């Protein structure tokens, strides 16, 4: 039987109506696997390869053939915007099958949610935070809702694995499984997954062998790419000729211009629109990031879908995932992404139409970004991406889930509470005595309350305060923000910083505003249109540096390979940087330490955790460490023999706990629930997330250091 014949008759009819000529490769593989096996499945293939349909065509066919009332499919997305964006697409697939869909998130009306609770539809689109809200606000309904659910589809599953949100979701799914009578299957969708053993354990911890990986490698798309350098020696401002080149590229194209920070998005949007206006063209560039009001973002997404004239979006990672803005001709990356997987995701946003090319233009504004952009591009071409990793010691997330479990049952026996935490796959690495310690501490500080006679635990007074906060459903910290208004129109948010005041001029949503008043009590900022301004500063724009990227940078510096996709300025910068390494005879096993009259710069190009550990080892040894950067470059002052220092670091015998005491004074560990952890667990969490002494000492021992005067 061919793939098409496996689908239900009405689904076959729908495919004919949509005039599909053939299935994509991932669909050809996925449809039989979903319909003829009972296994959990991970679908891994390039962006725009039809993964959503690969999952839903067979699932909806199965639902239609075995029609019963109630929720059958929960479709989990990492973003509300992704749910809104896909709702019509999913509805189009299901409308002729008499399969009803509900979307559920914070912006959905109370009447829609009430209707779903009373009569659940067959398919539910939802975020992890909204699943949490179901457990908290409607504990009497969750058993009925999830009782007969057969499928959980997780979109962009790579965005959850190895993250705090992933632990949260894994815990919620485990709690749902306790209510579920059908042993639901998980179907995960991703364009960038590696290390499938971690993925299998995340999906089905108790039976990872029941997880099938269906992978469609590579793409038949032709890839066009270029890397240009525009280094400015004097200022952090972007060079005008860079912006002019960007304007030239996008004048007749529909593009996404990716930046690494929200403030840079705003800066680029304003200057590109100024260039367009000098040509007699109206606004052509639109800003898109998480601090712009939702309605503004949705307007931009809709406008881009329908645009016939060349228009471009300047965006952070908010458009890295699969939000549909129609076909895109060109991807521009300003300075390096933080990871290989991120560049791969962004690259996949172009060339979606059949027969079209994927086109990528990268710009580097300094030597570090040039080296990192080149290294990451080469790793993309080698088809390497960062492997999936496990999240370290989720004590803080366990606090939120403990409160949620107590609230769900309006109280729970203490032994049963600990059992539910310890048997939850999200917390498999937590030791029993430490979970008991955590629960006792939460009782001590009134997060929980214990009734001695019955051994029942309920949410305590302080826990109720957390529970009733609107931010309880998410596990990530939200910085304090002003809501920005122009009259009654919401523009977006800016973070509260000492540098925000009345009469200041800011750039937000691609326009310049003057702040006329600030209301600290209501957290509101009122603005009027301005003429000049600077982009607002935001916390949290950053990423993790993987050791493989550092190794690739060293490889690039130590060889003579030329790259045709570099422009002349980029080639000259690379050649100049190489001269230092090659003149001093460095190879891949070496790292450089530059010395200028007892001021040293150590270029580790190590992972973030190793570089952080080295930094605090130096601090512990009494060195004056003046600077460290994203690439693992550490600047320090030392007036003795550096070789002796390196040997002392290789034999460093101080415990992580001792090192932690120093770090805690400079950079305290701060998560959303860290204030409620007993010190013993907080220190353990802090040490394990901040340091890796064993890995660092091994790194120091294997490296041959070269002192360059």
C-alpha positions in Angstrom: 0.0 0.0 0.0 1.4 3.4 -0.9 1.6 6.4 1.4 -1.4 8.2 0.0 -3.6 5.1 0.4 -2.8 4.9 4.1 -4.7 8.2 4.7 -8.4 8.4 5.3 -10.7 9.0 2.3 -11.6 12.5 3.4 -7.9 13.4 3.9 -7.1 12.0 0.4 -9.9 14.2 -1.0 -8.5 17.2 0.9 -5.0 16.6 -0.6 -6.5 16.5 -4.1 -8.4 19.8 -3.4 -5.1 21.4 -2.3 -3.6 20.2 -5.6 -0.6 18.6 -4.0 1.4 16.7 -6.6 3.5 14.6 -4.2 4.6 14.2 -0.6 7.9 15.6 0.6 10.5 13.1 1.7 9.8 13.5 5.4 6.1 13.0 4.8 6.7 9.8 2.8 8.6 8.4 5.8 6.4 9.8 8.6 2.9 8.9 7.5 3.5 5.1 7.4 5.5 5.2 10.7 2.7 7.1 12.5 -0.2 5.0 11.1 1.4 1.5 11.3 3.4 1.6 14.6 2.6 2.6 18.2 6.0 4.3 18.8 6.9 7.8 19.8 8.5 9.5 16.8 10.9 12.4 16.2 10.7 14.0 12.8 13.9 15.8 11.9 14.3 17.6 8.6 15.0 21.1 7.2 12.8 24.1 7.8 9.9 24.3 5.3 10.1 20.5 4.5 6.5 19.9 5.6 7.0 18.4 9.1 3.7 19.8 10.5 1.8 18.1 7.7 3.9 15.0 8.1 2.6 14.7 11.6 -1.0 15.9 11.2 -2.0 14.2 7.9 -1.8 10.7 9.5 -2.9 11.8 13.0 -6.0 13.5 11.6 -6.7 10.5 9.4 -6.5 8.3 12.5 -8.8 10.5 14.5 -11.4 10.6 11.7 -11.4 6.8 11.3 -11.8 6.3 15.0 -14.2 9.2 15.8 -15.0 9.6 19.5 -15.6 12.7 21.6 -13.0 14.5 23.5 -9.4 15.7 23.1 -7.3 13.5 21.0 -4.3 15.6 20.0 -2.4 18.3 22.0 -0.2 20.4 19.7 2.5 22.2 21.8 4.3 25.2 20.5 7.0 27.2 22.2 5.4 30.6 21.2 1.9 32.1 21.3 2.7 33.7 18.0 3.5 30.4 16.4 0.1 29.0 17.6 -1.7 32.1 16.1 0.3 31.8 12.9 -0.4 28.1 12.4 -4.1 28.0 13.5 -5.4 28.8 10.0 -3.0 26.3 8.5 -4.1 23.5 10.8 -7.7 24.4 10.4 -7.4 24.1 6.6 -6.2 20.5 7.0 -9.0 19.5 9.4 -12.1 21.5 8.3 -13.4 18.8 5.9 -12.8 16.0 8.4 -15.1 17.5 11.1 -12.2 17.7 13.5 -12.5 20.8 15.7 -9.5 22.8 16.9 -9.1 25.1 19.9 -6.1 27.4 20.6 -5.4 28.2 24.2 -3.0 30.8 25.5 -3.1 34.1 27.5 -4.7 36.1 24.7 -7.6 33.7 24.0 -11.0 34.7 25.4 -12.4 33.3 28.6 -15.5 32.2 26.7 -13.5 30.1 24.3 -11.7 28.4 27.2 -14.9 27.8 29.0 -16.4 26.2 26.0 -13.4 23.9 25.6 -13.5 22.8 29.2 -17.1 21.9 29.0 -16.7 20.0 25.6 -13.0 19.5 24.6 -12.4 19.6 20.9 -10.3 16.9 19.2 -7.3 19.1 18.7 -5.8 21.6 21.2 -3.0 24.1 20.3 -1.3 25.3 23.5 2.0 26.5 25.1 3.6 24.8 28.2 2.7 27.8 30.3 -1.0 27.4 29.4 -0.9 23.7 30.3 0.3 24.9 33.7 -2.6 27.3 34.0 -5.0 24.4 33.3 -3.6 22.5 36.3 -3.7 25.5 38.6 -7.0 27.1 37.6 -9.1 24.1 36.5 -7.8 21.2 38.5 -11.2 19.5 38.4 -11.3 19.5 34.6 -7.8 18.3 33.7 -8.5 14.6 34.3 -11.5 14.7 31.9 -9.6 16.8 29.3 -6.6 14.5 29.1 -8.2 11.1 29.9 -8.5 9.9 26.3 -5.8 12.0 24.6 -3.8 9.8 22.0 -1.1 12.2 20.6 1.1 14.9 21.9 2.8 16.8 19.0 5.7 19.0 20.1 6.7 21.7 17.6 10.3 22.9 17.5 11.2 20.3 20.1 14.9 21.3 20.0 13.9 24.6 21.7 12.8 22.8 24.8 15.5 20.1 25.3 18.3 21.1 27.6 16.4 24.2 28.8 14.4 25.2 31.9 11.2 25.4 29.8 12.0 21.8 28.6 12.2 20.5 32.2 8.9 22.3 32.9 7.2 20.8 29.9 8.6 17.3 30.6 7.2 17.5 34.2 3.8 18.7 32.9 3.7 15.8 30.4 4.5 13.3 33.1 1.7 14.7 35.2 -0.7 14.4 32.3 0.4 10.8 31.7 -0.8 10.0 35.2 -4.3 11.1 34.1 -4.2 9.6 30.7 -5.7 6.1 30.0 -4.6 5.6 26.4 -0.8 5.9 26.8 -0.5 8.8 24.5 2.3 9.0 21.9 4.7 11.9 21.4 5.5 13.2 17.9 8.4 15.7 18.0 9.2 18.1 15.2 12.6 19.8 14.7 14.9 21.1 12.0 18.0 21.1 14.3 18.4 18.0 16.5 21.6 16.1 17.4 22.5 13.5 20.0 19.4 11.5 19.6 20.0 9.5 22.9 19.4 12.7 24.9 16.3 13.3 22.8 14.9 9.8 23.2 15.4 10.0 27.0 13.6 13.3 27.1 10.7 12.0 25.2 10.3 8.6 26.9 12.6 8.3 29.9 11.2 4.9 31.0 11.4 3.3 27.5 13.7 5.3 25.2 13.9 2.3 22.8 10.3 3.0 22.0 11.3 6.3 20.3 11.9 6.2 16.5 14.0 8.8 14.8 12.9 9.7 11.3 15.5 12.0 9.7 15.7 13.5 6.3 19.2 15.0 6.0 20.2 17.8 3.8 18.4 19.8 1.2 18.3 19.9 -2.5 18.3 23.7 -2.3 21.3 25.5 -3.7 22.9 27.6 -1.1 24.3 31.1 -1.9 26.3 32.7 0.8 28.7 35.6 1.4 30.5 37.1 4.4 31.6 40.8 4.4 33.5 42.8 7.0 32.9 46.4 7.9 35.2 47.0 10.8 35.0 50.4 12.5 38.0 51.3 14.7 36.5 54.3 16.4 33.0 53.6 17.4 30.4 50.9 18.1 28.1 52.6 15.6 27.5 50.7 12.3 29.4 52.0 9.4 27.2 53.9 6.8 28.6 51.9 3.9 27.5 48.6 5.6 23.9 50.0 5.9 24.1 51.2 2.3 25.2 47.8 1.2 22.3 46.3 3.1 19.9 48.7 1.5 21.2 47.9 -1.9 20.7 44.2 -1.3 17.2 44.5 -0.1 15.9 47.3 -2.4 14.2 44.7 -4.7 14.0 41.8 -2.3 11.9 40.5 0.6 14.3 39.8 3.4 14.7 39.0 7.1 17.6 40.9 8.6 18.7 39.1 11.8 20.4 41.0 14.7 21.7 39.7 18.0 20.0 42.2 20.2 16.7 44.2 20.4 18.6 47.5 20.5 20.5 46.6 17.3 17.2 45.7 15.6 15.8 49.2 16.4 19.0 51.0 15.3 19.2 49.1 11.9 15.4 49.6 11.2 15.6 53.4 11.7 18.7 53.9 9.6 17.6 51.6 6.7 14.3 53.5 6.6 16.2 56.8 6.4 18.1 55.5 3.5 14.9 54.4 1.8 13.3 57.8 2.4 16.2 59.6 0.7 15.3 57.6 -2.4 11.7 58.8 -2.1 10.4 55.5 -0.7 8.3 55.2 2.4 9.0 52.9 5.3 10.2 49.6 3.9 11.8 48.0 7.0 9.9 46.8 10.1 11.2 45.9 13.5 10.2 42.6 15.1 11.3 41.4 18.6 9.7 40.3 21.9 9.5 43.8 23.4 7.3 45.1 20.6 3.6 45.0 21.3 1.9 41.8 20.1 -0.5 43.6 17.8 2.3 45.5 16.2 4.2 42.2 15.6 1.1 40.5 14.2 0.5 43.5 11.9 4.1 43.2 10.6 3.8 39.4 10.1 0.5 39.8 8.2 1.8 42.7 6.1 4.9 40.6 5.1 2.7 37.7 4.1 0.6 39.9 1.8 3.4 42.2 0.6 3.8 42.6 -3.2 6.3 45.4 -3.0 9.8 44.6 -1.6 9.7 44.9 2.2 11.9 43.5 5.0 11.8 42.6 8.6 14.6 43.4 11.0 14.4 40.8 13.8 16.0 39.0 16.7 15.4 35.3 17.2 11.6 35.8 17.3 11.5 34.9 13.6 14.0 32.1 13.9 11.2 29.6 14.6 8.5 28.8 12.1 6.2 31.9 12.1 4.9 32.2 8.6 5.7 35.5 6.8 5.4 34.1 3.3 8.3 33.4 1.0 11.6 35.2 1.7 14.3 35.9 -0.9 17.2 36.7 1.3 18.5 36.2 4.9 20.9 38.7 6.3 22.8 38.1 9.5 24.4 41.1 11.2 27.4 39.8 13.2 27.7 36.1 14.2 24.9 34.0 15.7 25.6 32.5 19.0 25.3 28.9 17.7 25.4 26.8 14.6 21.8 25.6 15.1 20.6 29.2 15.2 22.2 30.0 11.9 20.8 26.9 10.4 17.3 27.8 11.6 17.6 31.3 10.2 19.0 30.1 6.9 16.0 27.8 6.5 13.7 30.8 6.4 14.7 31.5 2.8 14.2 29.5 -0.4 10.9 27.9 0.7 9.4 28.0 -2.7 10.0 25.0 -5.0 13.1 25.5 -7.2 14.3 28.6 -5.3 17.7 29.1 -3.8 18.6 29.7 -0.2 20.5 33.0 0.0 22.5 34.3 3.0 24.5 37.5 3.4 26.6 37.8 6.6 28.2 41.0 7.9 30.9 41.2 10.5 31.7 44.5 12.3 34.9 43.3 14.1 37.5 40.6 14.0 35.8 38.4 16.6 32.5 38.4 14.8 34.4 37.7 11.5 36.1 34.6 13.0 33.0 33.4 14.7 30.8 33.9 11.6 33.3 32.1 9.5 33.7 29.2 12.0 29.9 28.8 12.3 29.3 28.9 8.6 32.0 26.2 8.0 30.3 24.0 10.7 27.0 24.5 8.9 28.6 23.3 5.7 30.0 20.3 7.6 26.5 19.6 8.8 27.5 19.8 12.5 25.2 21.3 15.0 25.3 21.6 18.8 24.3 18.2 20.4 21.3 18.2 22.7 22.2 18.4 26.4 20.5 17.7 29.7 19.5 20.5 32.0 21.5 20.6 35.2 19.9 20.1 38.7 16.4 21.6 38.2 15.8 22.3 42.0 14.3 25.7 41.2 11.8 24.3 38.7 10.9 21.5 41.2 9.8 24.3 43.6 7.3 25.6 41.0 6.0 22.1 40.3 5.7 21.2 44.0 3.5 24.2 44.5 1.5 23.3 41.4 1.0 19.7 42.5 -0.2 20.8 45.9 -2.6 23.3 44.4 -3.9 20.8 41.8 -5.1 18.4 44.5 -5.9 21.1 47.1 -3.4 19.3 49.3 -1.4 16.1 49.1 0.1 13.5 51.5 3.8 14.4 52.1 5.1 11.0 51.1 3.0 11.0 47.9 4.3 14.5 47.0 7.9 13.3 47.3 7.0 10.1 45.3 5.5 12.2 42.5 8.6 14.4 42.3 11.1 11.5 42.4 9.2 9.4 39.8 8.8 12.4 37.4 11.3 12.0 34.6 12.0 15.8 34.7 13.6 15.3 38.1 15.2 11.9 37.7 18.7 13.3 38.7 17.5 14.7 42.1 18.4 12.6 45.1 15.6 11.5 47.5 17.1 13.0 50.6 17.6 16.4 48.8 14.0 16.4 47.6 12.9 15.8 51.2 15.2 18.6 52.4 13.7 20.9 49.7 10.1 20.1 50.8 11.0 20.6 54.5 12.6 24.0 53.7 9.5 25.1 51.7 7.4 24.3 54.8 9.8 26.2 57.0 9.5 29.4 54.9 5.7 29.1 54.6 5.7 28.3 50.8 4.0 25.1 52.0 2.1 24.2 55.1 2.1 20.8 56.9 -0.8 19.4 58.9 0.9 17.2 61.5 -2.0 14.9 62.2 -2.7 13.9 58.6 0.8 14.6 57.1 -1.1 16.5 54.4 0.8 19.4 52.7 -1.0 22.4 51.2 0.2 25.6 49.7 1.2 28.0 52.4 0.7 31.7 52.8 3.9 32.7 50.9 3.2 30.0 48.3 -0.2 31.4 47.6 1.4 34.8 46.8 3.5 33.1 44.2 0.7 31.0 42.9 -1.6 33.9 42.3 1.0 36.0 40.5 0.3 36.1 36.8 4.0 35.1 36.1 3.7 31.8 38.1 2.9 29.8 35.0 6.3 30.4 33.4 9.6 29.3 34.9 11.8 32.0 33.4 12.5 35.4 35.1 10.9 38.5 33.6 12.8 41.8 34.1 10.9 44.8 35.3 9.5 46.7 32.3 7.6 49.8 31.4 4.7 49.4 29.0 5.2 52.0 26.4 2.2 54.0 25.1 1.8 56.7 22.4 -1.6 58.1 23.6 -3.7 55.0 24.1 -1.8 52.9 21.5 0.5 50.2 23.0 4.0 50.3 21.3 5.8 47.7 23.3 8.0 47.4 26.4 11.4 48.7 27.6 13.3 47.4 30.5 13.6 49.6 33.6 17.2 50.8 33.9 18.8 53.8 35.5 19.3 55.2 32.0 15.6 55.6 31.2 14.1 59.0 32.2 11.7 61.8 31.1 12.8 63.7 27.9 15.0 60.8 26.8 14.6 59.7 23.2 14.3 56.0 22.4 13.8 53.9 19.4 11.1 51.3 19.6 9.1 49.4 16.9 11.4 51.0 14.3 10.4 54.6 15.3 11.9 57.4 17.4 10.0 58.5 20.5 10.5 61.1 23.2 9.5 60.0 26.7 7.1 62.6 28.2 6.3 60.8 31.5 7.0 57.7 33.5 4.5 56.1 35.9 6.6 53.8 38.2 3.5 52.6 40.1 1.7 51.4 37.0 4.9 50.6 35.1 3.8 52.8 32.2 5.9 55.0 29.9 4.2 57.6 27.7 5.9 58.8 24.5 5.4 61.1 21.6 7.1 61.0 18.2 10.7 62.3 18.2 13.4 63.2 15.7 16.5 61.6 17.1 17.0 58.9 19.6 18.9 55.8 20.6 17.7 52.2 20.9 16.6 51.2 24.4 18.9 48.8 26.3 17.6 45.3 27.2 18.8 42.6 29.6 19.4 39.1 28.5 20.6 39.4 24.9 23.3 36.7 24.8 24.1 33.0 24.3 26.4 30.0 25.1 29.7 29.5 23.3 30.3 25.9 22.4 33.9 24.5 22.5 33.5 23.2 18.9 33.2 26.8 17.6 36.4 27.7 19.4 38.2 24.7 18.0 37.1 25.7 14.5 38.3 29.3 15.0 41.7 28.0 16.0 41.8 25.7 13.0 41.0 28.7 10.7 43.7 30.8 12.3 46.4 28.1 11.9 45.9 27.2 8.3 46.1 29.0 4.9 42.8 28.0 3.4 41.2 30.8 1.4 37.4 31.3 1.4 35.8 32.5 -1.8 32.7 33.8 0.0 34.8 36.4 1.9 35.0 39.9 0.5 38.3 41.8 0.3 38.1 43.5 3.7 37.1 40.2 5.4 40.0 38.4 3.7 42.5 41.0 4.8 41.2 41.0 8.4 41.5 37.2 8.5 45.0 37.3 6.9 46.2 39.9 9.5 44.8 37.8 12.3 46.5 34.7 11.0 49.9 36.3 10.8 50.2 36.5 14.5 49.4 32.8 15.0 51.5 31.6 12.0 54.5 33.8 12.7 54.6 32.3 16.2 54.2 28.7 14.9 50.9 28.0 16.6 48.8 24.9 15.7 45.5 23.5 16.8 46.9 22.2 20.1 48.1 25.7 21.0 46.5 28.8 22.6 48.1 32.2 22.7 48.8 34.4 25.8 49.8 37.9 24.7 52.0 39.8 27.1 52.4 43.6 27.2 54.4 44.6 30.3 52.7 42.3 32.8 49.3 42.8 31.2 48.3 39.5 29.7 45.5 38.4 27.4 44.7 34.7 27.4 42.8 33.6 24.3 41.2 30.3 25.4 38.5 30.0 22.7 37.0 27.6 25.3 33.4 26.8 26.0 31.5 29.3 28.3 31.7 27.0 31.3 35.4 26.3 30.9 36.2 30.0 30.3 34.1 30.9 33.4 35.9 28.4 35.5 39.4 29.7 34.4 38.3 33.2 35.2 37.3 32.4 38.8 40.4 30.1 39.3 42.5 33.2 38.5 40.4 35.3 40.8 40.9 32.7 43.6 44.6 32.7 43.0 44.7 36.4 43.7 45.2 37.7 40.2 43.8 41.0 39.0 41.4 39.9 36.2 40.3 43.0 34.4 38.1 41.6 31.6 36.6 38.5 29.9 34.5 38.2 26.8 32.2 35.9 24.9 35.0 34.0 23.1 36.7 33.1 26.3 39.4 35.8 26.1 40.6 36.7 29.6 42.7 39.8 30.4 44.7 39.9 33.6 47.7 41.5 35.3 50.5 39.3 36.6 54.0 40.2 37.7 55.5 36.8 38.1 56.3 33.7 35.9 53.2 32.9 33.8 54.5 29.3 33.2 54.4 28.8 37.0 50.8 30.2 37.0 49.7 27.8 34.3 51.2 24.9 36.2 49.4 26.0 39.4 46.1 26.1 37.5 46.7 22.6 36.0 47.1 21.2 39.5 44.3 23.4 41.0 43.0 21.3 44.0 40.4 23.7 45.5 36.9 22.4 45.5 34.1 23.9 43.5 32.4 24.8 46.7 35.3 27.0 47.7 35.4 28.6 44.2 31.7 29.2 44.5 32.1 31.3 47.6 34.1 33.8 45.6 31.7 33.8 42.6 28.7 34.2 44.8 30.1 37.5 46.0 30.6 38.8 42.5 27.8 37.0 40.5 25.2 35.5 42.8 23.1 32.7 41.3 19.7 34.1 40.4 16.8 32.1 39.0 13.1 32.7 39.4 12.9 30.5 42.4 16.4 30.5 43.7 15.4 32.7 46.7 13.4 29.8 48.1 16.1 27.1 47.9 18.0 26.0 51.1 21.6 27.2 50.9 23.0 23.7 50.5 20.9 23.1 47.3 21.5 26.6 46.0 25.2 26.2 46.3 25.1 22.8 44.6 23.0 24.2 41.7 25.2 27.3 41.4 28.4 25.3 41.3 27.2 22.7 38.8 25.8 25.4 36.4 28.7 27.8 36.7 31.8 25.5 36.9 33.3 22.4 35.6 36.6 22.0 37.3 37.4 18.5 36.0 36.7 19.5 32.4 38.6 22.8 32.8 41.8 21.2 34.3 41.7 18.6 31.5 41.5 21.5 29.0 44.4 23.3 30.6 46.6 20.2 30.6 46.0 19.3 26.9 46.6 22.9 25.7 50.2 24.0 24.8 50.3 27.6 25.7 52.5 30.0 23.7 53.5 33.3 25.3 53.7 36.1 22.7 55.5 39.2 23.7 
